[in-house]
Amino acid sequence: MKLEAHSLAFGYRGYPVGRDVSMSFAAGEVVCLLGPNGGGKTTFFKTLLGLLAPQGGCVVLGGEDLSRLPRKEIAKRVSYVPQAHAGYFPFTVREVVVMGRTAHLAPFAAPARHDRERAAAAIAELALDALADKPYTRISGGERQLTLIARALAQDAPLVVMDEPTASLDFGNQVKVLERVRALSRRGIGVLMATHDPDQAFLCASRVALFHGGRLLADGAPEDVVTRENLRSVYGVNVAVAEIARPGAEARRVCLPELPQAPR
Protein backbone atom coordinates (compact mmCIF):
# COMPACT_ATOMS: atom_id res chain seq x y z
CA MET A 1 0.00 0.00 0.00
CA LYS A 2 1.36 3.42 -0.96
CA LEU A 3 0.15 7.03 -0.70
CA GLU A 4 1.55 9.31 -3.42
CA ALA A 5 1.43 13.02 -4.27
CA HIS A 6 2.09 13.89 -7.92
CA SER A 7 2.95 17.53 -8.72
CA LEU A 8 0.49 18.48 -5.97
CA ALA A 9 -0.70 22.05 -5.51
CA PHE A 10 -2.74 22.70 -2.38
CA GLY A 11 -4.37 25.41 -0.31
CA TYR A 12 -7.74 27.04 0.29
CA ARG A 13 -10.15 28.87 -2.00
CA GLY A 14 -8.34 31.98 -3.18
CA TYR A 15 -5.32 31.19 -0.98
CA PRO A 16 -2.67 28.86 -2.44
CA VAL A 17 -0.30 27.36 0.16
CA GLY A 18 2.01 25.02 -1.76
CA ARG A 19 2.73 23.66 -5.21
CA ASP A 20 4.70 21.17 -7.24
CA VAL A 21 5.11 18.63 -4.42
CA SER A 22 5.82 15.05 -5.44
CA MET A 23 6.52 12.44 -2.76
CA SER A 24 5.21 9.14 -1.44
CA PHE A 25 5.34 6.81 1.51
CA ALA A 26 4.58 3.11 1.71
CA ALA A 27 3.70 0.43 4.24
CA GLY A 28 6.68 -0.27 6.51
CA GLU A 29 8.30 3.16 6.05
CA VAL A 30 8.61 5.99 8.56
CA VAL A 31 8.87 9.36 6.82
CA CYS A 32 9.41 12.48 8.93
CA LEU A 33 8.18 15.75 7.45
CA LEU A 34 10.30 18.59 8.84
CA GLY A 35 9.60 22.29 8.40
CA PRO A 36 8.87 25.55 10.21
CA ASN A 37 5.51 26.83 11.39
CA GLY A 38 3.36 28.12 8.56
CA GLY A 39 5.23 26.05 5.98
CA GLY A 40 2.12 24.24 4.75
CA LYS A 41 2.57 20.83 6.39
CA THR A 42 -0.95 20.56 7.86
CA THR A 43 -2.59 21.78 4.64
CA PHE A 44 -0.52 19.27 2.70
CA PHE A 45 -1.66 16.47 5.01
CA LYS A 46 -5.32 17.45 4.67
CA THR A 47 -4.96 17.35 0.88
CA LEU A 48 -3.22 13.96 0.99
CA LEU A 49 -6.18 12.62 3.00
CA GLY A 50 -8.84 14.08 0.70
CA LEU A 51 -10.09 16.56 3.32
CA LEU A 52 -9.14 19.35 0.91
CA ALA A 53 -9.37 19.11 -2.87
CA PRO A 54 -6.05 19.50 -4.73
CA GLN A 55 -5.54 22.79 -6.55
CA GLY A 56 -3.37 20.95 -9.04
CA GLY A 57 -1.82 17.54 -9.56
CA CYS A 58 -3.30 14.48 -7.86
CA VAL A 59 -3.11 12.10 -4.90
CA VAL A 60 -2.94 8.33 -5.48
CA LEU A 61 -3.75 5.82 -2.74
CA GLY A 62 -3.06 2.14 -3.36
CA GLY A 63 -2.79 2.79 -7.11
CA GLU A 64 -6.17 4.60 -7.32
CA ASP A 65 -6.96 8.29 -7.66
CA LEU A 66 -7.96 9.44 -4.18
CA SER A 67 -10.74 11.67 -5.55
CA ARG A 68 -12.58 8.58 -6.86
CA LEU A 69 -12.48 6.62 -3.60
CA PRO A 70 -15.35 6.67 -1.08
CA ARG A 71 -14.46 8.12 2.33
CA LYS A 72 -14.98 4.75 3.98
CA GLU A 73 -12.49 3.09 1.63
CA ILE A 74 -9.93 5.84 2.29
CA ALA A 75 -10.36 5.28 6.04
CA LYS A 76 -9.64 1.57 5.63
CA ARG A 77 -6.34 2.38 3.95
CA VAL A 78 -5.02 5.39 5.89
CA SER A 79 -5.71 6.79 9.38
CA TYR A 80 -5.04 10.30 10.65
CA VAL A 81 -3.80 11.72 13.94
CA PRO A 82 -4.52 15.48 13.86
CA GLN A 83 -2.31 18.11 15.44
CA ALA A 84 -4.74 18.96 18.25
CA HIS A 85 -8.32 18.17 19.22
CA ALA A 86 -10.10 19.69 22.23
CA GLY A 87 -13.34 17.68 22.10
CA TYR A 88 -16.79 19.04 22.97
CA PHE A 89 -18.74 15.96 24.04
CA PRO A 90 -17.88 13.92 27.15
CA PHE A 91 -17.21 10.62 25.41
CA THR A 92 -14.93 8.35 27.41
CA VAL A 93 -11.45 7.58 26.18
CA ARG A 94 -12.64 4.05 25.38
CA GLU A 95 -15.52 5.40 23.26
CA VAL A 96 -13.20 7.73 21.35
CA VAL A 97 -10.85 4.85 20.55
CA VAL A 98 -13.75 2.60 19.46
CA MET A 99 -14.66 5.33 16.94
CA GLY A 100 -11.57 4.24 15.03
CA ARG A 101 -13.52 1.12 14.04
CA THR A 102 -16.17 3.13 12.15
CA ALA A 103 -14.64 2.39 8.74
CA HIS A 104 -15.19 -1.34 9.36
CA LEU A 105 -18.86 -1.09 10.36
CA ALA A 106 -21.98 -1.24 8.21
CA PRO A 107 -24.19 1.88 8.21
CA PHE A 108 -26.01 2.31 11.57
CA ALA A 109 -24.29 -0.82 12.96
CA ALA A 110 -23.02 -0.84 16.54
CA PRO A 111 -19.45 -1.95 17.30
CA ALA A 112 -19.23 -5.71 17.77
CA ARG A 113 -17.16 -7.62 20.31
CA HIS A 114 -14.21 -7.77 17.89
CA ASP A 115 -14.27 -3.97 17.49
CA ARG A 116 -14.29 -3.41 21.25
CA GLU A 117 -11.44 -5.90 21.67
CA ARG A 118 -9.40 -4.14 18.98
CA ALA A 119 -9.98 -0.81 20.73
CA ALA A 120 -8.98 -2.33 24.08
CA ALA A 121 -5.74 -3.62 22.53
CA ALA A 122 -4.92 -0.14 21.21
CA ILE A 123 -5.64 1.40 24.63
CA ALA A 124 -3.31 -1.12 26.26
CA GLU A 125 -0.62 -0.51 23.65
CA LEU A 126 -0.53 3.20 24.59
CA ALA A 127 -0.79 2.41 28.34
CA LEU A 128 -4.11 4.28 28.63
CA ASP A 129 -5.95 1.63 30.66
CA ALA A 130 -6.23 3.86 33.74
CA LEU A 131 -7.89 6.57 31.63
CA ALA A 132 -10.18 4.33 29.59
CA ASP A 133 -13.39 5.26 31.40
CA LYS A 134 -12.57 8.94 31.99
CA PRO A 135 -14.22 11.67 29.88
CA TYR A 136 -12.02 12.69 26.95
CA THR A 137 -12.81 16.34 27.73
CA ARG A 138 -11.32 16.07 31.23
CA ILE A 139 -7.91 14.62 30.49
CA SER A 140 -4.75 16.58 29.69
CA GLY A 141 -3.76 17.68 26.20
CA GLY A 142 -1.00 15.09 26.10
CA GLU A 143 -3.39 12.34 27.17
CA ARG A 144 -5.85 13.41 24.46
CA GLN A 145 -3.06 13.15 21.90
CA LEU A 146 -2.25 9.60 23.02
CA THR A 147 -5.96 8.77 22.80
CA LEU A 148 -6.06 9.95 19.19
CA ILE A 149 -3.05 7.77 18.39
CA ALA A 150 -4.82 4.80 19.99
CA ARG A 151 -7.90 5.58 17.86
CA ALA A 152 -5.71 5.51 14.73
CA LEU A 153 -4.23 2.15 15.78
CA ALA A 154 -7.71 0.72 16.31
CA GLN A 155 -8.58 1.73 12.75
CA ASP A 156 -6.19 -0.97 11.47
CA ALA A 157 -5.16 0.94 8.35
CA PRO A 158 -1.83 0.03 6.68
CA LEU A 159 -0.84 3.71 6.54
CA VAL A 160 -0.95 6.38 9.27
CA VAL A 161 -0.53 10.15 8.88
CA MET A 162 0.44 11.93 12.12
CA ASP A 163 0.50 15.74 12.33
CA GLU A 164 3.01 16.61 15.07
CA PRO A 165 1.95 13.76 17.38
CA THR A 166 4.51 14.68 20.08
CA ALA A 167 3.87 18.44 20.14
CA SER A 168 1.94 18.55 23.43
CA LEU A 169 3.62 15.63 25.18
CA ASP A 170 6.16 15.58 27.97
CA PHE A 171 9.54 13.98 27.35
CA GLY A 172 8.51 10.52 28.58
CA ASN A 173 5.39 10.40 26.44
CA GLN A 174 7.34 11.70 23.41
CA VAL A 175 9.66 8.71 23.76
CA LYS A 176 6.65 6.41 24.13
CA VAL A 177 5.12 7.72 20.89
CA LEU A 178 8.40 7.37 18.99
CA GLU A 179 8.67 3.78 20.25
CA ARG A 180 5.14 3.13 18.94
CA VAL A 181 6.07 4.65 15.58
CA ARG A 182 9.04 2.31 15.27
CA ALA A 183 6.89 -0.65 16.37
CA LEU A 184 4.29 0.19 13.72
CA SER A 185 7.00 0.18 11.06
CA ARG A 186 8.22 -3.25 12.21
CA ARG A 187 4.63 -4.50 11.83
CA GLY A 188 4.62 -3.30 8.21
CA ILE A 189 2.58 -0.13 8.80
CA GLY A 190 3.71 3.05 7.05
CA VAL A 191 3.90 6.31 9.02
CA LEU A 192 4.14 9.86 7.66
CA MET A 193 4.85 12.10 10.65
CA ALA A 194 5.29 15.87 10.85
CA THR A 195 7.60 17.12 13.56
CA HIS A 196 9.54 20.24 14.52
CA ASP A 197 12.32 18.22 16.18
CA PRO A 198 15.02 17.04 13.73
CA ASP A 199 16.42 14.71 16.40
CA GLN A 200 13.23 12.64 16.08
CA ALA A 201 14.11 11.99 12.44
CA PHE A 202 17.40 10.39 13.52
CA LEU A 203 15.56 8.33 16.15
CA CYS A 204 12.86 6.71 14.04
CA ALA A 205 12.76 7.79 10.38
CA SER A 206 13.80 5.82 7.33
CA ARG A 207 13.37 8.99 5.24
CA VAL A 208 13.09 12.73 5.86
CA ALA A 209 11.18 15.21 3.71
CA LEU A 210 12.15 18.85 4.26
CA PHE A 211 9.30 21.30 3.73
CA HIS A 212 9.50 25.08 3.48
CA GLY A 213 7.16 27.68 2.00
CA GLY A 214 4.86 25.01 0.61
CA ARG A 215 7.67 23.40 -1.37
CA LEU A 216 9.57 20.16 -0.92
CA LEU A 217 13.25 21.10 -0.62
CA ALA A 218 14.74 17.66 0.00
CA ASP A 219 13.66 14.04 0.41
CA GLY A 220 16.08 11.30 1.39
CA ALA A 221 17.91 9.48 4.16
CA PRO A 222 18.04 11.38 7.49
CA GLU A 223 21.83 11.79 7.36
CA ASP A 224 21.59 13.30 3.86
CA VAL A 225 18.71 15.70 4.57
CA VAL A 226 19.19 16.77 8.20
CA THR A 227 22.37 18.76 7.68
CA ARG A 228 23.75 22.01 9.04
CA GLU A 229 23.18 23.75 5.71
CA ASN A 230 19.59 22.56 5.25
CA LEU A 231 18.56 23.41 8.82
CA ARG A 232 20.05 26.90 8.52
CA SER A 233 18.25 27.42 5.21
CA VAL A 234 14.85 26.35 6.58
CA TYR A 235 14.92 27.54 10.19
CA GLY A 236 17.35 30.47 9.92
CA VAL A 237 19.55 29.28 12.80
CA ASN A 238 22.99 27.73 13.06
CA VAL A 239 22.89 24.09 14.12
CA ALA A 240 25.73 21.64 14.59
CA VAL A 241 24.93 18.06 13.57
CA ALA A 242 27.14 15.86 15.75
CA GLU A 243 27.61 12.13 16.23
CA ILE A 244 27.39 10.92 19.82
CA ALA A 245 29.14 7.69 20.81
CA ARG A 246 27.10 5.38 23.07
CA PRO A 247 28.71 2.52 25.01
CA GLY A 248 27.42 -0.81 23.76
CA ALA A 249 25.25 0.77 21.05
CA GLU A 250 25.51 2.45 17.67
CA ALA A 251 26.60 6.08 17.55
CA ARG A 252 23.69 8.46 17.05
CA ARG A 253 23.43 11.84 15.35
CA VAL A 254 21.97 14.78 17.24
CA CYS A 255 21.27 18.43 16.42
CA LEU A 256 22.83 21.06 18.69
CA PRO A 257 21.73 24.69 18.20
CA GLU A 258 24.60 27.16 18.35
CA LEU A 259 23.44 29.81 20.81
CA PRO A 260 25.33 33.10 21.18
CA GLN A 261 27.60 33.18 24.19
CA ALA A 262 26.15 35.04 27.15
CA PRO A 263 28.12 38.15 28.18
CA ARG A 264 30.34 37.61 31.20
N, C-alpha and C positions, 0 to 999 in steps of 0.2 A: 504494500500500500504506500502511495506517495502523494504528497500535496505539492503542487507546482504553481508558481507565478510566472507568466510569460509576458514580458514587456508591459508590466502592470502599471497603470496610472490610477491613482486613488485620491479620494478627498470627499468633500461635501458639495452640495449644490452651490455653484458659484464660488467655490473655495477649493482649488486644487491643493493637495498636500504633498504628493510625491508622484514620480513618473519613472518609466523605463526601468522597473525593477524586475529582474529575472532571477529566481532562486527556487530551491526545492528542499524538502526534507522527507525522509522515508522511515518506515518502521525500523526500529533498532538504533537510529541515530539520535544524538543529542546536539541540537544546534542552538547556540547562544546568540541572540540578537543584541548587540551592544550599540548604544548611542545616547546622546544627551536628551534632556527634556525638550519636548516640542519638536523632536526630529521626525515624527510621523509613525512611530512604531505601533502605537495602539490603533491608529487608523488603518495601517497596513494589515494588522491582525484581523480587524473587523471585516476588511475586504476579502482576505483569504478565507474567512469563514462564511462568506455570503451575507453578512449582516449589513454590508454596504455594497452597492453595485459598483463594479469597476468603471472608471472613467476612460479606460483604454486598456488594451490587452485582455488577458483572460486568466482565470484560475482553473486548474485541472486537478481533480481529486480521484485517485484510483483509475486514471486513464479517461475519465469522463468530465465534460465541461460542467463546472460547479453550478452554473446558472440553470442547467437542465435537470438538476437533481432535487427531489423533494427534501424538505427540511428534515424529515425523519430519517431519510437515508444518509444525509450529511452527518447527523448526530450519531449514527451507528459507526461512522468511519473516523470522526474526529471530535474530541471533546475540548472544552474551553474553560480555562481558569481566568476570570477577569482580574483586573488590577485591584479593584476594591468593590465591596458590596455591603451596604449598611443593613439592608433588610427592613421591612416595614410590618411584617406579620409575624407573630410569635410562634412560628413553627419550631419544633425541637431540632436539635442537630441531627438526630436520626432521620427525621422526616425530610430535612434538606438533602441529606445524602441519598435517601431513597428516590428523590426526584431525578437523580442521575439515571435511573432505570426507565424513564419515560419513553425513550426511543425504542425500547424493546416491548412496549405494551400496546395492545390493541386500543382503538379509541374507546374512551369511557371505562376501560378495564382498571381494576384495582391491582396494586402490586401483589404478586403471588409469593409463596414461601421462598422460592428461589431468589426473587428480587430482594426480599428482606435479608436473606442470608448473604447475598453479594454486598449489600450495603453495610451489613455488620462486619464483614471481612475488611472492607475499606476503612471503616471507623477504627478497627483494631490495628490496621496497618499504619495509621497515622497517630496511634496512641490517644484516641479521643474517647475511649470508653467512659471515662468519668464525666464527660460532658454530654453524652449521647441523649439524655433526656432533659437537658437544659434548653431554655428558649434561645434560639439563634440570635435574637435581638439583645440578649443580656450577657453575651460573652465578649471577650476582648477582640480588638481588630485582628490580632495575630491568630486567635483561635478561630475567628470567622474565615480567615484565609486558609487555614488548615482544613476546615470543613468543606470549603469549595474544592480543594484538591481531592479530598475523599470523595466528594460527589462526582468529580471527573473520573476517578478510578472506578467507581461503581458503574459508570457508563459503559465500561469495557470496549472502548474504541481503540483501534490500533495506533492512532495518532492523538497527541495531546498538544494543544497550544496554551502556554502559560504566559500571562502578561505580568511581569515583575512579581512572581509568586513569593519572593522573600522580602518585599519592600517594607512590610509592617511587622516583621518578625524579629524577636530577639536573637542573639547569636546562636543559642542552642537550637532553636526552632529552624533557623536558617540552615544549619548543618543537617538537621533532620530532613528538611525538604530536599536538599541536594543529594542526600543518601537515597531518598525515594526516587529522585530523577535517575540516578545511576541504576537503581534496581529495576526501574521500568525499562531502561535500555537493555539490560541483561535479559529481560523477559520478551524482548523483541518489539517493544512499543517505542514509537518515535516521539521525541519531545522537541518542540520549538519553544524556547524560553527567552523572553526579554529580561534583561538585567542591567543595572547601572554599575555593577561591580565586576571589573575585568578579571579579578582573581577567581570568581566563580567559573569563568570559562576554562581556566586551567584546571579546576577541580573536577569538572564533570563533562565538558563538551568534547565532542568529536570534531565539530566544526564551529567557526565563529563567523557571523555576518556582521559587518560594521556599517551602521546606518547613520546618515547625517543629512539634514535638509531634505528628507524625503527621497534620498538617493542611496543606492547600495555602493559603498566605496570599496569594500573588500569582502571576500568570502573564501575561507580556506581553513587550514589547520590552525589551532590556537597560537602556536609558536610563530606562525607566519603572519598572522593578522594582528595579534595583540603585541604591538611593538611600540617603542618610545616615540617613533615618528608618527605613527597612526594615532596614538592617544593624544599627542600634542595637537595634531591637526583637527581632531574631532572635539576634544574637550578644552583646548586652549591652555593646558597646564603641562609642566614638565614632569615626566614620570620615568623613574628608572625601573627597568624590567630585569630583575635579578633571579639567579638560581640559588635556592636554599638547599644545602645538604641536610639529609635526615638520616640519623643512625638506623641501620637495618631496613631502610626503605629507599625508594627512588627519590632523587633530587626533584624539587618542585619549583616552578617559576612563580614569582609573586610580583605585584606592582607596588612600587614605593613612591608616593608623591614627593617631589623635591620642594619642600617649604622653605621660604626665605629664613635666614638665620635671625633670631630675635636679637635686638640690640642689648649689649651688656651694660 
